[in-house]
Amino acid sequence: MSMHEEKGASSSGSTIGQVRVPFTPVDLEALQVKLGSGLGSLLEASHIENGALIAHVRPENIRAALEALRDTDGLQLTVMTHMTAVDLLPMGPGPMASQAIDAGSDLYAKLQRERIAAGEPRFAVVYELFSHIYRHRVRVKAFLQDTGSDEVLPAIDTVSDIYLTANWHERECYDLFGIDFTGHPDLRRILLPDRWDGYPLRKEYPFDGKRAWRLGTTLEDAVQADSHLGL
């Protein structure tokens, strides 16, 4: 047997040493049934989209839901491969609807007021989970409303003690989206300086990418931060 045959992989499965592990496509509909059984009342909704099983969970239930997904027999989603957030605010006007909305504009203020008044969510926090045992995946989404305030951020409980991977991912979501993860052991910016003003992946952030500093930041602070960033 050649080295390639011994260690290679094929569409019918993968080879570990000389033991072939067959590849079995995941039955997403059967997994959806297990998901409903495992989460019970913690599951708000679920659907299959583009080959992925997606579960919606209320933010106040996120810890209980992820613990159930990790520990329930038949699910055992023991690995968080990734987590991120999505800003659901509509984009501004433009030929390709790709312009950011000026945070000080009447349009932004109007959209913000309308979504808050209607109780519509502003952000989705997204958790990608994987089972080493069953080799299936589930995407979990929790939706957060905007607070309408720069002082009080939308918040959800940390899961960094349930999945260690979440520690840095939650810091990144805080840094770029301005989402507070309650109970995180070290919630601070991870990519940008502490005195950076605003959250660059929010849709109202200036799309020209200019740097914005908080009021009270001195020139010395800005130069020092630029130096640390290699700018």
C-alpha positions in Angstrom: 0.0 0.0 0.0 1.4 3.4 -1.0 1.9 6.2 1.5 -0.8 8.2 -0.3 -3.3 5.3 0.0 -2.4 4.8 3.6 -2.8 8.4 4.8 -5.0 9.9 2.1 -8.7 10.7 2.0 -11.4 10.1 -0.5 -15.0 11.1 -1.1 -16.1 7.8 0.4 -14.4 8.5 3.7 -11.1 9.3 5.4 -8.2 7.0 6.3 -6.6 7.2 9.7 -3.5 5.0 9.7 -4.8 1.8 8.0 -8.4 2.1 9.3 -11.0 3.6 6.9 -13.6 5.8 8.6 -16.7 5.9 6.3 -18.3 9.2 5.5 -22.0 9.2 6.3 -24.0 12.4 5.3 -25.8 13.9 8.3 -29.6 13.5 8.2 -30.5 17.1 9.1 -34.2 16.3 9.6 -33.4 13.6 12.1 -31.0 15.9 13.8 -33.7 18.6 14.0 -35.9 16.1 15.8 -33.1 15.4 18.3 -32.5 19.1 18.7 -36.1 19.7 19.6 -36.1 16.8 22.1 -32.8 17.9 23.7 -33.7 21.6 24.1 -37.4 21.3 24.8 -38.9 24.7 25.8 -35.4 26.3 25.4 -35.8 26.1 21.6 -37.7 29.0 20.2 -37.5 27.8 16.5 -35.4 25.8 14.2 -35.0 25.4 10.4 -32.7 24.0 7.8 -31.2 26.4 5.4 -28.4 25.9 2.8 -27.4 22.6 4.3 -27.2 23.9 7.9 -29.5 23.3 10.9 -30.2 26.6 12.6 -31.7 26.9 16.1 -33.1 30.1 17.6 -32.8 30.6 21.3 -33.9 33.5 23.5 -30.8 35.4 24.9 -31.8 34.7 28.5 -31.7 31.0 27.8 -28.4 30.9 25.9 -26.4 29.3 28.7 -28.9 26.6 29.5 -29.4 25.9 25.8 -25.7 25.5 25.0 -25.1 23.3 28.1 -27.9 21.1 26.9 -26.5 20.9 23.4 -23.1 20.0 24.8 -24.3 17.3 27.3 -27.4 15.7 25.7 -26.9 12.2 24.4 -27.3 12.1 20.6 -26.3 15.7 20.3 -23.1 16.2 22.3 -21.9 19.3 20.5 -18.7 19.5 22.5 -16.8 22.0 20.3 -17.6 25.6 19.5 -15.7 26.1 16.2 -16.6 29.8 15.9 -18.9 32.5 17.1 -19.7 36.0 15.7 -22.4 38.6 15.5 -24.5 40.2 12.8 -25.8 43.8 12.7 -29.4 43.5 11.3 -29.8 47.3 10.7 -30.6 47.9 7.0 -27.9 49.4 5.0 -28.0 53.0 3.8 -29.1 54.3 0.4 -26.9 53.8 -2.6 -26.8 52.0 -6.0 -25.8 48.8 -4.3 -27.2 49.5 -0.9 -23.7 49.1 0.5 -23.2 52.6 2.1 -23.0 52.9 5.9 -25.6 55.0 7.6 -24.2 58.1 9.2 -24.7 57.6 12.9 -25.6 61.3 13.3 -28.1 61.3 10.4 -31.9 61.6 10.6 -32.2 58.3 8.7 -30.1 56.3 11.2 -32.0 57.8 14.2 -35.3 57.1 12.5 -34.4 53.4 11.8 -33.1 53.0 15.3 -36.3 54.4 16.9 -38.5 52.3 14.6 -36.8 49.0 15.4 -36.7 49.7 19.2 -40.4 50.7 19.1 -41.4 47.6 17.2 -39.3 45.3 19.4 -37.3 44.2 16.4 -33.8 42.8 17.1 -30.7 44.8 16.1 -28.1 42.0 16.5 -27.9 38.3 16.1 -25.2 36.5 18.1 -24.2 33.3 16.3 -22.6 30.2 17.7 -21.3 27.4 15.5 -21.2 24.1 17.3 -19.7 20.7 16.3 -19.8 17.1 17.6 -16.7 15.1 17.3 -18.6 12.0 18.2 -21.4 12.3 15.6 -19.7 14.7 13.2 -22.8 16.9 12.9 -23.1 20.7 13.3 -25.7 23.1 14.7 -25.8 26.9 14.3 -27.4 28.7 17.3 -28.7 32.2 17.0 -29.8 34.6 19.8 -31.3 38.0 18.9 -30.7 41.2 20.9 -32.5 44.5 20.7 -30.7 47.8 20.5 -30.7 49.9 23.6 -30.6 53.2 21.8 -27.8 54.3 24.0 -24.0 54.4 23.7 -23.7 54.0 27.4 -25.7 50.8 27.9 -24.8 48.1 25.4 -27.0 45.2 24.3 -26.1 42.3 26.6 -26.1 38.5 26.7 -24.5 36.1 29.2 -21.0 34.9 28.6 -20.5 31.2 27.6 -16.8 31.4 27.9 -16.9 28.9 30.8 -19.0 26.4 28.8 -16.9 26.6 25.6 -13.4 28.0 26.2 -13.2 29.1 22.6 -15.8 31.7 23.3 -13.5 33.8 25.5 -11.7 35.6 22.7 -14.6 35.4 20.3 -16.8 37.3 22.8 -14.1 39.9 23.2 -14.0 40.3 19.4 -17.8 40.8 19.3 -17.6 43.3 22.1 -14.8 45.2 20.3 -16.3 45.3 16.8 -20.1 45.2 17.5 -20.4 46.7 21.0 -22.2 43.7 22.6 -21.7 43.2 26.3 -21.1 39.6 27.5 -22.2 39.5 31.1 -19.9 37.6 33.4 -17.0 37.4 31.0 -13.8 37.2 33.1 -11.8 39.8 31.0 -14.2 41.7 28.7 -12.1 44.4 26.9 -11.1 45.2 23.4 -9.0 42.7 21.6 -8.2 44.3 18.2 -8.5 48.0 18.8 -7.1 50.4 21.5 -9.2 50.9 24.7 -10.0 54.5 23.8 -11.3 53.8 20.3 -14.7 55.4 19.7 -17.4 53.2 18.2 -17.7 49.7 17.0 -16.4 49.2 13.4 -18.7 46.3 12.3 -21.9 48.2 13.2 -23.6 49.5 10.1 -23.6 53.1 11.1 -19.8 53.2 11.5 -18.1 55.4 8.9 -17.5 53.2 5.8 -14.3 55.1 4.8 -12.6 53.4 7.7 -11.3 56.6 9.4 -10.2 56.1 12.9 -12.3 57.8 15.6 -11.1 58.4 19.2 -13.2 59.0 22.3 -13.5 62.5 23.7 -10.7 63.1 26.2 -8.1 61.1 24.2 -4.8 63.0 24.0 -2.6 63.2 21.0 0.0 61.2 23.0 -2.6 58.4 23.6 -3.4 58.3 19.9 0.2 58.3 18.8 1.0 55.5 21.3 -1.9 53.4 20.2 -1.0 53.9 16.5 2.5 52.7 17.3 1.2 49.6 19.0 -1.0 48.9 15.9 2.0 49.4 13.6 0.3 52.5 12.0 
